[in-house]
Structure formats: structure tokens, C-alpha cells
Amino acid sequence: MHKNTQIYDDNAARVMALPEPTLRRLPWYLAYLTTLHAHNDEYVSTTTIARALEVAPAQIAKDLSFLGLKGKTRIGYNVSALEDTLRSFLGFERRHNAAISGVGSLGAALVSDSGLQRYGLNIVAGFDISPALTGKEINGVKVLTPDRMADTVRDLDISIGILAVPVESAAEVAENFIAAGVKAIWNFTPARIREAEGVVVTDTSIYSHLAVMYNRLANLGTKA
């Protein structure tokens, strides 16, 4: 059974249970709509989206129905309106302050990624134990020592903690973030982070994706 994500619809003053697979597909639709918008396309059908993304048209229509949207017969959806609705629905228009622990090569790249800001993620502080990094700034974000985490999370209204630390430090740093008051952990390490009550944990393990890719590559070789 898939997890459901609770989405709060302020306009209708109600809560909708959104299946997680649907939530994972919605950003695909948004990215495609952004491309169409850049080419000045005014309308798009589920059939067109389906061909581009290899998702069944009926599934797309069902996913979009969670937003209360229906396409017009023989016309489809207005690209600009659907793009705006998706961006708002997914929370990309709201500002979410975040702090990152571990500002080595991966962490520094995340801090410098302006694309994350376009999707509502605003990294406002970094933490690291390296004397070579603390006290410096990366893309305007100051790198602090870990002992300043609690005060920084409170003072900068930080709700998201990002883990880009060595795997052996991940669990401890996650606990420190949670104790400091963050409401979500975005984990880039291969460590399994234990969920705490009232805290969302999301894993984006580069290493797991590498393992899957390597395995599929190996299987391609056996089919040759």
C-alpha cells in the first residue's frame, strides 16, 4: 500500500489524501509544462503529455484531478494556468528556509544551486566541523560550527535540515537537527535516518541510485 501525503487546500479549507506515486509524478508534469510555456504553447492535452513522459493519459487525468482540474474537450489544459497551479500545489512558490550540515563538494554544490531557490528551498546557513570551512561564505551562505545549530535554526526560522555529511556522522547530525527544531530532514547520505514524531525524513541517496544503475548496466551485458 502506498503512503498518502496530506495536502492542505487553503481555498477549499479541506485536507486531501494524495497518493505518494501521484506526488512523485506531478513535478514531471510541471517540468514539461515549463518547457511548453517557454515555447509559447497555449494548450496541452493529456495525450501529448503522455507521449512526452510515457505515462498513461488516464493516469495523468487522474493525477490532475487531485488539483480539482479537468481539461476541456478537444482543447486540453491551459499551459500557463496548469503550470501555476502545479507550482503552487507542490509548495514551490512558498519559501522554505533550510540549513545544510556538511559543506564539502556535495554540500557546497547544493548551496550554490540557484535552481533550488526557484523551487522554494532557501538555504540560509551551513554547518561543518572543518576549520578550513567554518567562518567562510559559500554563495552568500555563512558556514558555522555545529555548536551554533540550535540558535541558528531558531533565529533564521529554519524548517529543513539537509544532511551531506559522512555516513558515520549522519545519525548524530540528524538527531541534532531534530533537537534544534527542524520539521524535515533531507538526507543525501546512504545512512538510514530514524524518523521522529512530527518530523518528515526524505532520502535522496546518490549511492542507492548508483547501485541500481550499475545493476541495470550489468544486466544489459548479460542480455547481449
N, C-alpha and C positions, 0 to 999 in steps of 0.2 A: 504494500500500500504506500502511495506517495504521500509525503508530507504536504500539508496545506499551509500556505503563508497567509496571515491575516492582513488584509489590505483595508485601510480605513478610508472610506469615501466621505469626505467632509461635506460635499454638496448634498448628498442624499442622507447624511447622518446615519450611516449604517456600516456594518462590517461584512466584507465578502471573504469567503474562503477561496483562495486562489491556489490551484494545484501547482506544486513546485515545477513540474515539467513545462507548464504554461509560462510561468515566470521566467524560466530559462530561455524560452523562445522569443519572448517579447523584445529583448534587446536586438535579436537578429532582425526582426521586422523594423525596428527603429533605425538601425544602421542602413538597411536597404532603402527606407523612405528618405533618409537624409541624402542618399545618393540620387534618388529620383528628384528630390527638391532642387539639388544642385544643377540638374539638367532641365529645370523648369517644367517637369511633368506635373500636370494638374490633378489627374485621377489615376488610380491604380486598382486593378481587380485582384481578388484572391488567387485567380488562376495565374496571373502574372507574377505575383509574389511567390506562389508555389513553384513555378518553373525556376525562379532565381534561387530559391532556398531549399528546394527539394523537400518541402513539407506539403502534405495533402491540403487542397483548398478547403475542404470541410473542417480540417483541424485549425486552419488559420481563422476561419469564420467563427469557430467555437472559442478560440483563444481571445479574439477581439470582442466577443460578446460579453466577456467579463468586464469590459470597459463601458458596456452599455451602448456599443456602436454596431450599426448594421450598414452594409454598403447598399448603394442604390442599384436597382436592377439595370443591367446593361451599361452601367457607368462605373460602379465600384465605389471606392473611398476617395475623398478629397485628400491628396497627399499632405498638404500643409497642415490641415486640421488634425489628421490622424497622427502625424509626427508630433505635433504639440501635445496632443492628448496622451500619447505614449510616454513622452518625456516627463510630463507632469505625473502621470500614474506611477511611473517607476521611481519617482523621487529624485530624478536627475536635476530638476530645477531648484531643489532646496539645497541649502548649504549644510554640509556635514563636516564639522571640524574633526580632524584626525591627528594623531601623533604616531610616529614610527620609531620603533626600537631596533637599532642596527642600521647604521647608515654607511655600510661598506658599498661595494659595487652595485648590488641589487637595490639596497635601500636608497642610495644616492640617486639611482635612476628613477625610482618611484617618486622621490621628492621633486625631481626635475621634470617629471612628465606633466606638461601643461594639459594634456588631454584628460587627465583625471579631474581637473578642475571643471572642465566642460560638462562632466557628468556628476557634479555636485560634491566631489571629495576635495576637501581643502586641508592639506597637510600643513599644520601650523607649528609643529615642533618635532624635533628629533632627539633621540637618546642614544648614547653609545658609551662604552667603557674605555675606549681608546683615547689616551691623552692627545694623540695626533689629530683627533677629530673634534673633541669637545671644545666649545668656545668658538668654533668656526661657524660659518653660514654656508648652506647649500641652497642655491636658488632663492635666497632671502629667508630661508628657514634656519633658525639657530639650533645648533647641536648642543644638548645639555647632558649633564651627568645623570645617571639613573636615580640618584637620591632626590632629584628635583621633580620626579614624575608626579607625585600626588598633588603638589602645589600647582604645577603647570596644567594638569588636567582640569583642576577646579578653576583656575584663573582664566584659562582660554576656552572654557566650556567645550571640552573635547569629549566626544561621544564614542569615537572609534580608535582602537589601538591596533597598529599594524606590526606584525612580527616578521622581521627579516634578519633574525639573529641566528647564530649557530644552533644546530638541533639540540645540543646538550643544555642550552640555556632557555629553550623555548617555553617549557612548562613554567619555570620560575618567573620569567618575564610576563607571561600571560597572567599569572596569579597577581603580580604587582600591578598590572594594568587594571585588573578587575577590582583589586583593593583600592585603587586610586579613583574608581568610579566610572570607568568606561562602560558602555552598554553593548559594545560589539567588539569582537576580535577578528581581524582579517589575517589569517595565518599563511605565510609563504614558506614555512619550514615543513619538512617531512614528518615532524612530530605530531602525534595525536593530542590535541588540546582538549582537556576535560571541560565539558560545558558546565556553567554555573547558572543557578536560577536567575532569570532576568537578564541574561547576557547571551547575545547571539554570537555563534562561532562559525566562521566560514573559512574553509580550507581552499587554497589555491596552490597546490603542491606542484612545482615545476618538475620535481623528481618523479612524481607519480605519472605525469604526462609523458615524461621521457621513457619511463618503463613501458607504458602502453605503446608508444611509438616504436621503440626498439623491438618489442614483441611482434608487432604487426609487420615490421620490416623482415624479421626472421621468418615469419610465416609466408611472406611473399616469396622468399627464397626457396622454401620447401615446395611451393606450387609450381615453380618454374620447370 
